[in-house]
Amino acid sequence: MSIDFEAPGYLYETVAKRIAERIETGELAPNTPLPAEGQLAREYGVALGTVRQATRLLREWGLVVTVRSKGTYVRRREKTPEFCLWSAP
C-alpha cells in the first residue's frame, strides 16, 4: 500500500488516515491486533518513528488501544442509536 509523500500535512497523519480507512472498511476488524510497527513501516515505506506517531494519533482518535506488553488492538466501535427515545420530536 503506497503513501502519497506529496500529500499536504504530516506524513504520520497520512499513514494514520490510511490505517483508519482500513479500520472503517473492516479490513482491520475490531478486537484484532494491528500489524507490527515494523511491518507497517515496510508496508507504507516510512520510518518506524512515523508509524509510532501514526499509532499515537489513532489512539487519540479512539480507533485503537495499546495494551502494555500485548500490542495495539482495533477498538470495538460502539453503535450509536439513530434516534433518542426521550427527546421530543
C-alpha positions in Angstrom: 0.0 0.0 0.0 1.7 3.2 -1.1 1.6 6.6 0.5 1.5 9.9 -1.3 4.6 11.6 0.0 3.5 14.9 -1.6 0.1 15.0 0.3 -0.4 18.1 2.4 0.2 17.7 6.2 2.5 15.5 8.2 3.5 12.1 6.9 2.3 10.4 10.1 -1.2 11.9 9.6 -1.3 10.4 6.1 -0.3 7.0 7.5 -2.9 7.2 10.3 -5.6 8.1 7.8 -4.7 5.1 5.7 -4.9 2.8 8.7 -8.1 4.4 9.8 -9.6 3.7 6.4 -8.6 0.1 6.8 -10.4 0.0 10.2 -13.5 1.7 8.8 -13.8 -0.7 5.9 -13.4 -3.7 8.2 -10.1 -4.8 6.7 -8.8 -4.4 10.3 -11.5 -5.9 12.4 -12.4 -4.9 16.0 -10.6 -6.6 18.8 -7.8 -7.7 16.4 -4.2 -6.6 16.7 -2.7 -4.0 14.4 0.2 -5.4 12.3 3.5 -4.9 14.0 5.1 -1.4 13.7 7.9 -2.8 11.6 5.6 -4.5 9.2 3.5 -1.3 8.9 6.7 0.8 8.3 7.7 -1.6 5.5 4.2 -1.7 4.0 3.9 2.1 3.8 7.6 2.7 3.1 8.1 5.0 6.1 10.3 5.1 9.2 9.4 3.3 12.3 9.0 6.6 14.2 6.4 7.7 11.6 4.4 4.6 12.3 4.7 5.2 16.1 3.3 8.7 15.7 0.5 7.4 13.5 -0.4 4.9 16.1 -0.4 7.6 18.8 -2.8 9.6 16.6 -5.1 6.6 16.1 -5.2 6.2 19.9 -6.2 9.9 20.2 -8.9 9.3 17.7 -10.2 6.4 19.7 -9.7 3.8 17.0 -7.1 1.7 18.7 -6.0 0.8 22.2 -2.5 -0.2 23.2 -2.1 -2.9 25.9 1.3 -2.9 27.5 3.3 -6.0 26.6 0.5 -7.2 24.4 0.3 -4.8 21.4 -2.1 -2.4 19.8 -5.7 -3.5 19.0 -8.5 -2.1 17.0 -11.2 -0.9 19.3 -14.7 -2.1 19.0 -16.9 0.7 17.8 -19.9 1.5 19.9 -23.1 1.7 17.8 -24.9 5.0 18.4 -28.7 5.0 18.2 -30.2 6.8 15.3 -32.8 8.4 17.5 -33.3 9.2 21.1 -36.4 7.8 22.9 -36.5 10.5 25.5 -36.2 13.5 23.2 -39.1 15.4 21.8 -39.7 15.3 18.0 
